[in-house]
Each structure stands twice: as C-alpha cells, then as structure tokens.
Amino acid sequence: MGIRGPWYIVGLDNGGTTNNATLLDDAGRFGVPEMLESPCRVKEGPRAALLALQEAFDEVLRHTGTDRSSVIGVGLDTPGPASADGVISAKGATNFAHPDWAGFDFRAALEGQLGLPVVYSNDANAAALYAHHTHFAQFPDAGSGSEAMHRSSVSAIVGTGLGGGVVESGRVVRGASGMAGELGHIRIPLDGLLAEGQPLPHCNCGKAGDIESIASLTAIERNLLPYWLTRYPGHPLAALDAHLAAKQLRSYAERDDPLALAVFDQQAKAIGALFTIAADFTDPHAYFLGGGVVEASPHFRNRLLTQVRRHTLLRPEQAATATFAVVPDLDKAGARGAAIAAREVLRPGG
C-alpha cells in the first residue's frame, strides 16, 4: 500500500442522529477513549450524510493528530436493512427514510467521498465483533487479542428491533448473500413463554412469534405492554402514549416495578430461547447481550443477563465452557467493531 511506519484505520458509526468516530492503530489499539460524536444528517439524504461523515473523518484525525497519509482505510457501520456491501434496502429503512436512500450504495459512495477503501458492516455485526474481540482479549494467554481468533460467539443486540451477530474464529459470519446473523427473525418456541390469554406477537417482517416480536422496543410498544397493562390496572404508564410508555418502561424496571419486570423477564425468556437454538446450532464459546436494553443501571442489567442465562438451556459440557456477558463500551462498540472488521480486510499482509 506504499505506507511506511505506523498505519491506521478510521471507524465510523452512522446512527439515527449522530456519527461516532474512532481510530485503530496497527497494533490493535484505539486512539479515542471517549465518544467523538457529530450530527449525522441522514434525514437530509445521502449527499448531506456523506458530507457529515467526511467531517467526522477529518475530526478524528485532528483530534488524534494523525496524518491522513497513514490511514489505509475506513470501517463503516450503519443500521439496516442493507446488503452485505452496504447498499441500503430499496424498500427504505427507519433511519433512511429520505427517498434518495432507497437502493443507495452507501459504502461505494463514502469510498468515493474519502478516496480510501471502505469496509461495510451492519451495526449489530460491528457491536458483536467488538464484544468478541474485547471479551477474549481479557484471557490470560490472549496476547494482543489473538485468543479471539480461536473462539466463537453469538450476540443479541436489542434496540428498536433485534439485531444479531455470529462470530466464528474472530470473524463475522456473513453468509452467501450477507444475511447471516439476522437473529431477530428466527421463530422461537412460545410454549411456556406467553402468559395466559396473551395474544400471539407479530413482527413488522410479517412473521408471528419470531424473537423480534418479543425482544425489542417495538415489541414492547405493540405486543407486550398492551397486554401487561391489562394485568396491572391503574399503572401510571397506561396514561401515556404507547411509544412514550415503552421508552419509559426500563426506568420503571430499574426501580423494580412489577409490571416492568414482568415484561423484561418475558424478553429474557425469549432471548434465552434464541440462545438455546444457537447452542444447538453453533455451540459458541460466549453469548453477548447488547443494545439499548442493557444501557441501564448495573442492578437491572445484571438481573436481565442472569435471567437470560437461566433460560438458555445448555448441556452440562456447554455450561462448563460458555460465558455470558454484556457488550462492553455500548456507545462506542459500533465504531470500534467497524474498525476491527476493516482492519482484518485491509491490513498489509493480512
């Protein structure tokens, strides 16, 4: 690549309201310990969003005092739906509602904007990859995170929907068409999961009883909270708009509110059912839980993870080796995971 001396990868996490940028060096160290956020402008369409990413790229170089000539490429992650190569779905997406986004090749356009190679990841895969590398780098014999290249993991990223990531030997499993790891749309057994008289939950994708129809913010608003409010008449959340009530539910759970705990315990059962399927299918070394659902007090976060583990049915041999953990550095995981993915593709001699 013509670079002598140290080289770097810039990681750019494109979200619904902000971009977050990071810098990864050739030794696998991150040069931005904090969040480095700026407006993403995606609602204004692709042209404005590309200019915003250019500004985020320039800012991370200024912030770290890095010469642009030493940057070998960029890792970009965005929400979906998008192809494995970063082409936004022709049907549009929640974050990409402007009509010009339909079918837009985001990766190639950013590559042209920056004049550097760009490697694309969806945001859930990026978070899963960062969780994997960070978790296994803590092992005593891991060296510079090399232990991660010999391990496997499955991640459930719970937010507005449910994203996921499957990592094998330190790399995200993408599949033939880039659709591997779409864990949110796997149907799970509902026996013992739904309460008496609880309606069959439906997902935006058209399926009934998939994991996203139960374990997501959308599921709380549309499927879970309407039922559980009938079981707790007079609850303060009943007086609120459904969307606002769903967003406030976690704060009630942090105060051990019985209705809120019932909802999140049901989500934990669903995620446990998903991880049980993963145990039979991939038998991973680790199971990670991330997303907005765990951006909460340690008390609630630990309770939720404990419930997920309790409802993940493992064989004794699996239970002896598997670990359960929360995705670390939640707000920085996307940009950092995108940078790791790009480093694996672009590093000299890789």
C-alpha positions, 0 to 999 in steps of 0.5 A: 500500500506504499505506507511506511511506519505506523498505519491506521484505520478510521471507524465510523458509526452512522446512527439515527442522529449522530456519527461516532468516530474512532481510530485503530492503530496497527497494533490493535489499539484505539486512539479515542477513549471517549465518544467523538460524536457529530450530527449525522444528517441522514434525514437530509439524504445521502449527499448531506450524510456523506458530507457529515461523515467526511467531517467526522473523518477529518475530526478524528484525525485532528483530534488524534493528530494523525496524518491522513497519509497513514490511514489505509482505510475506513470501517463503516457501520450503519443500521439496516436493512442493507446488503452485505456491501452496504447498499441500503434496502430499496424498500427504505429503512427507519433511519433512511427514510429520505427517498434518495436512500432507497437502493443507495450504495452507501459504502461505494459512495463514502469510498468515493467521498474519502478516496480510501477503501471502505469496509461495510458492516451492519451495526449489530455485526460491528457491536458483536465483533467488538464484544468478541474481540474485547471479551477474549482479549481479557484471557490470560494467554490472549496476547494482543487479542489473538485468543479471539481468533480461536473462539466463537460467539453469538450476540443479541443486540436489542434496540428498536428491533433485534439485531444479531451477530455470529462470530466464528474464529474472530470473524463475522459470519456473513453468509452467501448473500450477507444475511447471516446473523439476522437473529431477530427473525428466527421463530422461537418456541412460545410454549411456556413463554406467553402468559395466559390469554396473551395474544400471539406477537407479530413482527413488522417482517410479517412473521408471528412469534419470531424473537423480534416480536418479543425482544425489542422496543417495538415489541414492547410498544405493540405486543407486550405492554398492551397486554401487561397493562391489562394485568396491572390496572391503574399503572401510571404508564397506561396514561401515556402514549404507547411509544412514550410508555415503552421508552419509559418502561426500563426506568420503571424496571430499574426501580423494580416495578412489577409490571416492568419486570414482568415484561423484561423477564418475558424478553429474557425468556425469549432471548434465552430461547434464541440462545438455546437454538444457537447452542444447538446450532453453533455451540459458541464459546460466549453469548453477548447481550447488547443494545439499548436494553442493557444501557441501564443501571448495573442492578437491572442489567445484571438481573436481565443477563442472569435471567437470560442465562437461566433460560438458555438451556445448555448441556452440562459440557456447554455450561462448563465452557460458555460465558455470558456477558454484556457488550462492553463500551455500548456507545462506542462498540459500533465504531470500534467493531467497524474498525476491527472488521476493516482492519482484518480486510485491509491490513498489509499482509493480512 
